[in-house]
Amino acid sequence: MARLLDAEHLWSVVALFAIVGIAGTEFGERSYDYRAGDIADADVVAPIELVVPDPESTEARRTEAREGVVDVYDFDAFAWQAPVASLNALYAWGRAELVGEEVVPWDEREVDGQSILIEAAGSTFGLPVSPTFMAAAWAEGFAAETELAAERLLRNQLQHSLIGNLNPLDLGNSSGLRIRDIADQQERHLDDSGAVGDLNAARDWLLREVQTSFDLEPVMEENLGQLLAQLVHPNLNFNSNETQMRRQAAADGIDQAFYEVQRGRTIVREGDPITPMIEREMAALRGQWSGGGSQTSNAGLVMVVALAVFGLWRFVRHRRRNEGTQRVARLHHLQLLVLVSSVLMIRVMMFIGDAVAGAFIAPPYNEPESYRFAIPFAMGSLILVLLADAEVAWIYAALQTVVVGAITGDIEIALFSLLSSFAVVFGMTRFAERTQLFRVVVTLAAVNTLAVVGLALMKEPVPPWSLTGFQMGLTVFGAVQVALLASAVLPPLEYLFDTLTDIKLLELSNMNLPLLKKLAVVAPGTYHHSVVIGTLTEKAAEAIGANALFCRVASYYHDIGKMRQPEYFIENQKAGARNPHDDLEPHMSALVLVGHVTEGIVCAEEQRLPRPLVDAIPQHHGTALMRYFHSRASDALDAGEVDENEFRYPGPKPQTKEAALIMLADGVEARSRLIDEPSPRNLRKMIGEQIREVLDDGQLDECDITLGDLAKVEEAFVDVLSGMHHSRIEYPEAAGAAIAAPEIT
């Protein structure tokens, strides 16, 4: 897989065909734009086999699918509960009314008294209660046996029988019904709709059942049956919404139907009217036939794009041979991806511009060429200057111009693309602060507008200033697009190509990030040590032309592994406190020191720090010797019995100038705290000794730092440390008093 990814020739060919394919595709530029009712002005013959949507067949199939879905009915198995509750409430009320010392027979009550009781019974029951029922039930004493028998009858009917008013279309429907139990959402299919009882029939059955099953007085049986009939209501109800949803879902599940138009078939002849079917076939022709230029023009396009891709490849190869380590591991792949994406974006935006221009009638808005100035041609150069460097972006900008000229066939747009890309590279040589992206947009907008004015003045005659002003506004829009699109694609490209941009470094330099705040709290001495090293390495990197921002940020994180056991490192130990290494064997102390490197790598990977920052953690110690603990071990044993490798860090040695600077600054900062009189002379002597020790130990053998660089580094370190260890004013002591503080005014 790795060999396939590294096959630059293969990916160059893939990119070539991708660019040619995108560039040779026409987006809606054919003249087959007919509408129903138009008259064809020429014969139209299908140049390829077309697949045309068939809405009539589609709708017929969808109608059939809708009709295949049977009606859905909701079955309420607990429909008996409310009627039974009403019946129970009525009988309970009646029995309560009959409880008393004197129960007046119903016939002996006055009419007004009867009316009051009937009204109260109806209110309790929830439905009107007839006087004859009241008289019969009163005489019976609202017997509990009658109540229980009526309750069983009512419950069995509503719980086990299907009672409902069917949709008229379902009467006698051979497809049956779909019944859904609303309690548990279980469904079953009812083949025979005749099994559903009518509401009136259910009430008649209930009347008959009371008369045949109950051993009551005839009057009571008749009135009780009528009372119970009032309580019967449907337990099966047609669910219109669910039925319609299922029918629509069935229709939506039917794919669009198509029919084929054979290649060479005449779609319409000149002078014939355009029918709806012909309109659909013309729409299919516009969508499926890309057209394309002649064979010679396509061959020329292939040659020009191939030369541009070859130029990118040769540049990367030359750069790799002369400079060795690259900031982006697969730089050529990145260039190809950016170029292909830019070509795709250009073609899409050209199509959009043509469509927008076609929607207007009056100039300058109806000029398709004007909208090309809104294309963010400089996006690729901005991405490359941020991910790689300015040199890569310069070369890319020049070769992209060649491709833009080949695609558009417009030398004016090609020149505009070149000037726009150069403006971005010039304005973004090094991303040092977040506001720089805004300044680049301003610079790009200014250059774009000046380029439009210059190109307009080159024409004879000079275009109307209304057109030029409109184009200037479009270039400003294009400049804003450059920043927005680049900001959107940078994070995934950073991840995909494992590179570290200045934008990411600035984000990681924020001292309020949780990891750095934790370092300041858990290991304050290490935190201060890291900040000082950041200052030292930044100054030294600026002196030798290394990446100063990376040095400063990498210094902040180089000792994060000390958070695991901060008390084992001298900078975190309080004055007068016992050094825990005094209780350890030298070998164990060496393991603790090595552990902070291992823990640092683990912590950095857990925090998902970029790989270059992770690599700086072990490289800042390289394979250096832990001299103090090696000396202690040698004093305890014969020098020959101590294996020096056991007291060396595991490495690797610094692979870059930046890692070397962190190693040097780490040692220099530690030794600077041991100088009693930190004068510039003493500091210079100490720094020179530290650099020579590191150099003599071979720690800088695997990076490209030179002796000239080391001389500049020494001067930079002296400048920084001299400023940090400057002398202070001695204030005279008052007699018998402490040192007097200076008066503050």
VENHUPE-V325233 format. One record per residue. RES is the residue in one letter. PHI is phi in radians with two decimals (NA if undefined). D_LAST is the distance of its C-alpha to the last C-alpha in whole Angstrom. Layout:
res->(RES & RES)
phi->(PHI & PHI)
d_last->(D_LAST & D_LAST)
This chain:
res->(M & A & R & L & L & D & A & E & H & L & W & S & V & V & A & L & F & A & I & V & G & I & A & G & T & E & F & G & E & R & S & Y & D & Y & R & A & G & D & I & A & D & A & D & V & V & A & P & I & E & L & V & V & P & D & P & E & S & T & E & A & R & R & T & E & A & R & E & G & V & V & D & V & Y & D & F & D & A & F & A & W & Q & A & P & V & A & S & L & N & A & L & Y & A & W & G & R & A & E & L & V & G & E & E & V & V & P & W & D & E & R & E & V & D & G & Q & S & I & L & I & E & A & A & G & S & T & F & G & L & P & V & S & P & T & F & M & A & A & A & W & A & E & G & F & A & A & E & T & E & L & A & A & E & R & L & L & R & N & Q & L & Q & H & S & L & I & G & N & L & N & P & L & D & L & G & N & S & S & G & L & R & I & R & D & I & A & D & Q & Q & E & R & H & L & D & D & S & G & A & V & G & D & L & N & A & A & R & D & W & L & L & R & E & V & Q & T & S & F & D & L & E & P & V & M & E & E & N & L & G & Q & L & L & A & Q & L & V & H & P & N & L & N & F & N & S & N & E & T & Q & M & R & R & Q & A & A & A & D & G & I & D & Q & A & F & Y & E & V & Q & R & G & R & T & I & V & R & E & G & D & P & I & T & P & M & I & E & R & E & M & A & A & L & R & G & Q & W & S & G & G & G & S & Q & T & S & N & A & G & L & V & M & V & V & A & L & A & V & F & G & L & W & R & F & V & R & H & R & R & R & N & E & G & T & Q & R & V & A & R & L & H & H & L & Q & L & L & V & L & V & S & S & V & L & M & I & R & V & M & M & F & I & G & D & A & V & A & G & A & F & I & A & P & P & Y & N & E & P & E & S & Y & R & F & A & I & P & F & A & M & G & S & L & I & L & V & L & L & A & D & A & E & V & A & W & I & Y & A & A & L & Q & T & V & V & V & G & A & I & T & G & D & I & E & I & A & L & F & S & L & L & S & S & F & A & V & V & F & G & M & T & R & F & A & E & R & T & Q & L & F & R & V & V & V & T & L & A & A & V & N & T & L & A & V & V & G & L & A & L & M & K & E & P & V & P & P & W & S & L & T & G & F & Q & M & G & L & T & V & F & G & A & V & Q & V & A & L & L & A & S & A & V & L & P & P & L & E & Y & L & F & D & T & L & T & D & I & K & L & L & E & L & S & N & M & N & L & P & L & L & K & K & L & A & V & V & A & P & G & T & Y & H & H & S & V & V & I & G & T & L & T & E & K & A & A & E & A & I & G & A & N & A & L & F & C & R & V & A & S & Y & Y & H & D & I & G & K & M & R & Q & P & E & Y & F & I & E & N & Q & K & A & G & A & R & N & P & H & D & D & L & E & P & H & M & S & A & L & V & L & V & G & H & V & T & E & G & I & V & C & A & E & E & Q & R & L & P & R & P & L & V & D & A & I & P & Q & H & H & G & T & A & L & M & R & Y & F & H & S & R & A & S & D & A & L & D & A & G & E & V & D & E & N & E & F & R & Y & P & G & P & K & P & Q & T & K & E & A & A & L & I & M & L & A & D & G & V & E & A & R & S & R & L & I & D & E & P & S & P & R & N & L & R & K & M & I & G & E & Q & I & R & E & V & L & D & D & G & Q & L & D & E & C & D & I & T & L & G & D & L & A & K & V & E & E & A & F & V & D & V & L & S & G & M & H & H & S & R & I & E & Y & P & E & A & A & G & A & A & I & A & A & P & E & I & T)
phi->(NA & -1.10 & -1.12 & -1.15 & -1.15 & -1.47 & -1.31 & -1.15 & -1.11 & -1.09 & -1.20 & -1.14 & -1.16 & -1.05 & -1.11 & -1.04 & -1.17 & -1.12 & -1.15 & -1.12 & -1.11 & -1.17 & -1.18 & -1.48 & -1.49 & -1.66 & -1.79 & 1.16 & -1.76 & -1.37 & -1.79 & -1.69 & -1.61 & -1.87 & -2.16 & -0.98 & 1.77 & -1.23 & -1.93 & -1.13 & -1.68 & -2.88 & -1.17 & -2.15 & -2.00 & -1.13 & -1.35 & -2.43 & -1.29 & -1.85 & -1.94 & -2.00 & -1.10 & -2.07 & -1.15 & -1.13 & -1.14 & -1.08 & -1.16 & -1.11 & -1.18 & -1.23 & -1.11 & -1.08 & -1.16 & -1.09 & -1.20 & -1.36 & -1.60 & -1.38 & -1.12 & -1.81 & -2.08 & -1.64 & -1.81 & -1.83 & -1.23 & -1.91 & -1.17 & -1.35 & -1.14 & -1.16 & -1.06 & -1.12 & -1.09 & -1.12 & -1.08 & -1.08 & -1.12 & -1.12 & -1.20 & -1.14 & -1.11 & -1.07 & -1.13 & -1.15 & -1.19 & -1.47 & -1.42 & 2.95 & -1.22 & -2.23 & -1.83 & -1.41 & -0.98 & -1.09 & -1.16 & -1.54 & -1.39 & -1.20 & -1.08 & -1.10 & -1.14 & -1.08 & -1.09 & -1.09 & -1.17 & -1.09 & -1.14 & -1.14 & -1.12 & -1.11 & -1.14 & -1.22 & -1.28 & 1.59 & -2.46 & -1.08 & -2.01 & -1.32 & -1.07 & -1.15 & -1.13 & -1.07 & -1.11 & -1.19 & -1.18 & -1.14 & -1.16 & -1.42 & 1.37 & 0.83 & -1.07 & -1.14 & -1.12 & -1.12 & -1.06 & -1.16 & -1.13 & -1.15 & -1.12 & -1.08 & -1.07 & -1.15 & -1.16 & -1.09 & -1.18 & -1.36 & -1.59 & -1.99 & -1.86 & -1.68 & -2.18 & -3.01 & -1.60 & -1.30 & -1.03 & -0.91 & -1.25 & -1.56 & -1.17 & 1.29 & -1.26 & -1.31 & -1.34 & 1.47 & -2.29 & -1.91 & -1.87 & -2.07 & -1.32 & -1.24 & -1.35 & -2.01 & 1.09 & -1.32 & -2.15 & -2.55 & -1.77 & -1.86 & -1.19 & -1.91 & -1.20 & -1.20 & -1.28 & -1.54 & -1.40 & -1.35 & -1.08 & -1.14 & -1.13 & -1.13 & -1.21 & -1.10 & -1.10 & -1.15 & -1.07 & -1.15 & -1.13 & -1.15 & -1.23 & -1.64 & -1.76 & -1.73 & -1.74 & -2.19 & -1.10 & -0.92 & -1.13 & -1.16 & -1.06 & -1.12 & -1.27 & -1.15 & -1.08 & -1.16 & -1.12 & -1.16 & -1.06 & -1.14 & -1.44 & -1.32 & -2.44 & -1.09 & -1.84 & -2.31 & -2.18 & -1.20 & -1.74 & -1.14 & -1.09 & -1.14 & -1.11 & -1.15 & -1.10 & -1.20 & -1.19 & -1.19 & -1.10 & -1.13 & -1.20 & -1.15 & -1.30 & -1.53 & -1.21 & -1.05 & -1.50 & -2.31 & -2.35 & -1.79 & -1.95 & -1.19 & -1.06 & 1.62 & -1.32 & -1.35 & -1.36 & -2.68 & -1.84 & -0.99 & 1.59 & -1.40 & -1.29 & -1.55 & -1.54 & -0.99 & -1.16 & -1.15 & -1.05 & -1.15 & -1.16 & -1.19 & -1.11 & -1.11 & -1.11 & -1.10 & -1.39 & -1.87 & -1.90 & -1.50 & 1.21 & 2.01 & -1.41 & -1.29 & -1.10 & -1.20 & -1.16 & -1.15 & -1.11 & -1.11 & -1.09 & -1.08 & -1.13 & -1.13 & -1.14 & -1.07 & -1.12 & -1.15 & -1.12 & -1.10 & -1.08 & -1.09 & -1.14 & -1.12 & -1.10 & -1.11 & -1.14 & -1.09 & -1.15 & -1.13 & -1.20 & -1.55 & -1.98 & 1.28 & -1.11 & -1.93 & -1.15 & -1.96 & -1.09 & -2.00 & -1.12 & -1.14 & -1.08 & -1.10 & -1.06 & -1.14 & -1.09 & -1.13 & -1.16 & -1.09 & -1.10 & -1.15 & -1.10 & -1.08 & -1.09 & -1.09 & -1.14 & -1.13 & -1.25 & -1.12 & -1.12 & -1.10 & -1.07 & -1.13 & -1.16 & -1.12 & -1.08 & -1.19 & -1.44 & -1.93 & -1.91 & -1.51 & -1.27 & -1.56 & -1.31 & -1.72 & -1.68 & -1.06 & -1.12 & -1.13 & -1.23 & -1.24 & -1.28 & -1.52 & -1.26 & -1.38 & -1.05 & -1.43 & -1.05 & -1.07 & -1.14 & -1.13 & -1.07 & -1.27 & -1.22 & -1.42 & -1.46 & -2.00 & -2.85 & -1.15 & -1.06 & -1.08 & -1.18 & -1.04 & -1.12 & -1.07 & -1.03 & -1.14 & -1.33 & -1.12 & -1.04 & -1.07 & -1.16 & -1.07 & -1.08 & -1.21 & -1.28 & -1.49 & 1.13 & -2.20 & -1.14 & -1.12 & -1.18 & -1.09 & -1.12 & -1.07 & -1.06 & -1.13 & -1.12 & -1.11 & -1.16 & -1.11 & -1.09 & -1.16 & -1.13 & -1.12 & -1.47 & -2.33 & -1.16 & -2.53 & -1.46 & -1.74 & -2.64 & -1.17 & -1.25 & -1.15 & -1.11 & -1.15 & -1.14 & -1.14 & -1.06 & -1.10 & -1.08 & -1.11 & -1.08 & -1.13 & -1.13 & -1.05 & -1.15 & -1.14 & -1.12 & -1.11 & -1.09 & -1.08 & -1.15 & -1.17 & -1.20 & -1.30 & -1.51 & -2.22 & -1.34 & -1.18 & -1.07 & -1.03 & -1.18 & -1.12 & -1.20 & -1.11 & -1.10 & -1.10 & -1.17 & -1.10 & -1.09 & -1.14 & -1.16 & -1.13 & -1.05 & -1.11 & -1.12 & -1.15 & -1.06 & -0.99 & -1.15 & -1.15 & -1.17 & -1.10 & -1.10 & -1.28 & -1.63 & -1.07 & -0.98 & -1.13 & -1.22 & -0.99 & -1.22 & -1.14 & -1.82 & 0.88 & -2.09 & -2.19 & -1.63 & -1.11 & -1.08 & -1.14 & -1.11 & -1.09 & -1.12 & -1.33 & -1.44 & -1.21 & -1.20 & -1.56 & -1.12 & -0.94 & -1.15 & -1.24 & -1.13 & -1.14 & -1.06 & -1.13 & -1.47 & -1.34 & -2.32 & -1.07 & -1.13 & -1.11 & -1.04 & -1.12 & -1.02 & -1.18 & -1.12 & -1.10 & -1.09 & -1.02 & -1.14 & -1.08 & -1.21 & -1.11 & -1.12 & -1.17 & -1.12 & -1.11 & -1.24 & -1.87 & 1.41 & -1.51 & -1.42 & -1.16 & -1.13 & -1.10 & -1.05 & -1.12 & -1.21 & -1.10 & -1.14 & -1.08 & -1.85 & -1.22 & -2.07 & -1.15 & -1.19 & -1.28 & -1.17 & -1.20 & -2.41 & -1.10 & -1.22 & -1.51 & -2.12 & -1.00 & -1.21 & -1.77 & -1.53 & -1.32 & -1.07 & 1.49 & -1.33 & -1.32 & -1.35 & -1.09 & -1.22 & -1.14 & -1.72 & -2.01 & -1.22 & -0.96 & -1.11 & -1.18 & -1.09 & -1.12 & -1.13 & -1.10 & -1.15 & -1.13 & -1.08 & -1.20 & -1.26 & -1.08 & -1.11 & -1.11 & -1.13 & -1.07 & -1.08 & -1.12 & -1.22 & -1.11 & -1.44 & 1.01 & -1.22 & -1.03 & -0.98 & -1.03 & -1.23 & -1.13 & -1.13 & -1.22 & -1.14 & -1.30 & -1.26 & -1.28 & -1.83 & 1.01 & -2.02 & -1.11 & -1.53 & -1.43 & -1.08 & -1.08 & -1.31 & -1.15 & -1.18 & -1.08 & -1.17 & -1.18 & -1.18 & -1.33 & -2.20 & -1.16 & -0.99 & -1.26 & -1.54 & -1.72 & -1.44 & -1.07 & -1.10 & -1.25 & -1.99 & -1.98 & -1.20 & -1.27 & 1.48 & -1.37 & -1.22 & -0.96 & -1.78 & -2.33 & -1.06 & -1.10 & -1.13 & -1.12 & -1.12 & -1.15 & -1.06 & -1.14 & -1.13 & -1.07 & -1.24 & -1.14 & -1.12 & -1.14 & -1.27 & -1.16 & -1.37 & -1.70 & -1.46 & -1.21 & -2.14 & -1.37 & -1.37 & -0.93 & -1.14 & -1.15 & -1.12 & -1.07 & -1.09 & -1.09 & -1.11 & -1.07 & -1.12 & -1.11 & -1.12 & -1.14 & -1.08 & -1.12 & -1.16 & -1.16 & -1.37 & 1.35 & -1.27 & -1.80 & -1.24 & -1.81 & -2.10 & -1.72 & -1.35 & -1.89 & -1.11 & -1.09 & -1.09 & -1.13 & -1.12 & -1.18 & -1.10 & -1.05 & -1.13 & -1.12 & -1.10 & -1.07 & -1.06 & -1.19 & -1.20 & -1.12 & -1.19 & -1.29 & -1.86 & -1.19 & -1.31 & -2.10 & -1.27 & -1.61 & -1.58 & -1.20 & -1.57 & -1.31 & -1.06 & 1.19 & -2.25 & -1.30 & -1.05 & -1.31 & -1.37 & -1.15 & -1.22 & -1.81 & -2.01)
d_last->(72 & 70 & 72 & 73 & 69 & 69 & 72 & 70 & 74 & 75 & 71 & 72 & 75 & 74 & 71 & 74 & 76 & 73 & 72 & 75 & 76 & 73 & 74 & 77 & 77 & 78 & 76 & 78 & 79 & 83 & 85 & 86 & 84 & 87 & 87 & 90 & 92 & 91 & 94 & 94 & 94 & 95 & 97 & 94 & 95 & 93 & 92 & 91 & 93 & 90 & 90 & 89 & 88 & 91 & 90 & 93 & 94 & 91 & 91 & 95 & 94 & 91 & 93 & 95 & 92 & 91 & 95 & 95 & 93 & 94 & 93 & 91 & 91 & 89 & 91 & 90 & 92 & 90 & 91 & 94 & 91 & 90 & 94 & 95 & 92 & 93 & 97 & 95 & 93 & 96 & 99 & 96 & 96 & 100 & 100 & 98 & 99 & 103 & 101 & 102 & 105 & 107 & 107 & 109 & 111 & 110 & 113 & 112 & 109 & 109 & 108 & 104 & 104 & 105 & 102 & 99 & 100 & 101 & 97 & 95 & 97 & 96 & 93 & 92 & 94 & 92 & 96 & 98 & 101 & 105 & 106 & 109 & 107 & 105 & 109 & 110 & 107 & 107 & 110 & 110 & 107 & 104 & 105 & 103 & 106 & 106 & 102 & 102 & 105 & 103 & 100 & 101 & 103 & 100 & 98 & 101 & 101 & 97 & 96 & 99 & 100 & 99 & 99 & 97 & 98 & 98 & 97 & 100 & 100 & 100 & 103 & 106 & 103 & 104 & 101 & 100 & 97 & 93 & 93 & 89 & 89 & 85 & 85 & 85 & 85 & 88 & 90 & 94 & 96 & 99 & 102 & 104 & 102 & 105 & 104 & 102 & 103 & 103 & 101 & 104 & 107 & 104 & 105 & 108 & 109 & 107 & 109 & 112 & 111 & 110 & 114 & 115 & 113 & 112 & 115 & 114 & 116 & 116 & 114 & 111 & 112 & 112 & 109 & 107 & 107 & 106 & 103 & 102 & 103 & 100 & 97 & 98 & 96 & 95 & 94 & 94 & 92 & 91 & 88 & 87 & 84 & 84 & 88 & 86 & 83 & 86 & 88 & 85 & 84 & 87 & 87 & 84 & 85 & 87 & 86 & 87 & 90 & 91 & 94 & 94 & 95 & 97 & 96 & 98 & 99 & 99 & 96 & 97 & 99 & 98 & 99 & 99 & 97 & 94 & 94 & 92 & 93 & 93 & 89 & 89 & 90 & 88 & 85 & 86 & 87 & 83 & 82 & 84 & 85 & 82 & 84 & 82 & 83 & 86 & 87 & 86 & 82 & 82 & 82 & 80 & 77 & 78 & 78 & 75 & 73 & 74 & 73 & 69 & 70 & 71 & 68 & 66 & 67 & 68 & 64 & 63 & 66 & 65 & 61 & 62 & 64 & 61 & 58 & 59 & 57 & 56 & 54 & 56 & 59 & 62 & 60 & 64 & 64 & 61 & 62 & 65 & 64 & 61 & 64 & 67 & 64 & 63 & 67 & 67 & 64 & 65 & 69 & 68 & 66 & 68 & 71 & 68 & 67 & 71 & 72 & 69 & 70 & 74 & 72 & 72 & 74 & 72 & 70 & 68 & 67 & 71 & 70 & 70 & 69 & 66 & 65 & 65 & 61 & 60 & 61 & 58 & 59 & 56 & 56 & 57 & 55 & 52 & 53 & 54 & 51 & 49 & 52 & 53 & 51 & 51 & 55 & 57 & 55 & 56 & 60 & 60 & 59 & 62 & 65 & 64 & 64 & 68 & 69 & 67 & 70 & 73 & 72 & 71 & 73 & 71 & 69 & 67 & 65 & 65 & 63 & 61 & 61 & 60 & 57 & 56 & 56 & 54 & 51 & 50 & 51 & 49 & 46 & 46 & 46 & 43 & 42 & 38 & 37 & 38 & 38 & 40 & 43 & 42 & 42 & 45 & 47 & 45 & 46 & 50 & 50 & 50 & 52 & 55 & 55 & 55 & 58 & 60 & 59 & 60 & 63 & 64 & 64 & 67 & 69 & 72 & 72 & 68 & 68 & 67 & 63 & 64 & 65 & 62 & 59 & 61 & 61 & 57 & 56 & 58 & 56 & 53 & 55 & 56 & 52 & 51 & 54 & 53 & 50 & 51 & 54 & 52 & 50 & 53 & 55 & 52 & 52 & 56 & 56 & 53 & 55 & 59 & 58 & 55 & 53 & 49 & 47 & 44 & 43 & 44 & 42 & 39 & 40 & 40 & 37 & 35 & 33 & 34 & 38 & 40 & 41 & 37 & 36 & 38 & 38 & 34 & 35 & 38 & 37 & 34 & 34 & 37 & 34 & 32 & 34 & 36 & 33 & 32 & 36 & 35 & 33 & 35 & 38 & 37 & 35 & 39 & 41 & 39 & 40 & 44 & 44 & 45 & 44 & 40 & 39 & 42 & 41 & 37 & 39 & 42 & 39 & 38 & 41 & 43 & 42 & 43 & 46 & 44 & 43 & 47 & 46 & 42 & 42 & 45 & 42 & 40 & 37 & 37 & 38 & 36 & 35 & 38 & 40 & 44 & 45 & 47 & 49 & 50 & 53 & 54 & 57 & 55 & 57 & 56 & 52 & 53 & 55 & 51 & 50 & 52 & 52 & 48 & 50 & 53 & 50 & 48 & 51 & 52 & 49 & 48 & 52 & 51 & 48 & 50 & 48 & 50 & 52 & 50 & 47 & 50 & 51 & 48 & 48 & 51 & 50 & 47 & 49 & 52 & 55 & 52 & 53 & 51 & 51 & 50 & 52 & 55 & 55 & 55 & 58 & 59 & 59 & 60 & 63 & 65 & 63 & 66 & 66 & 63 & 63 & 60 & 61 & 60 & 56 & 56 & 54 & 57 & 55 & 56 & 54 & 52 & 54 & 51 & 48 & 46 & 47 & 47 & 43 & 43 & 45 & 43 & 40 & 41 & 42 & 39 & 36 & 38 & 39 & 35 & 34 & 37 & 35 & 34 & 32 & 32 & 32 & 33 & 36 & 37 & 36 & 38 & 41 & 40 & 40 & 44 & 45 & 45 & 46 & 49 & 50 & 50 & 52 & 54 & 55 & 56 & 53 & 53 & 56 & 57 & 54 & 54 & 51 & 51 & 51 & 49 & 47 & 46 & 45 & 42 & 41 & 40 & 38 & 36 & 36 & 35 & 32 & 31 & 31 & 29 & 26 & 26 & 27 & 24 & 23 & 20 & 18 & 19 & 17 & 19 & 20 & 20 & 24 & 25 & 22 & 21 & 18 & 15 & 12 & 9 & 6 & 4 & 0)
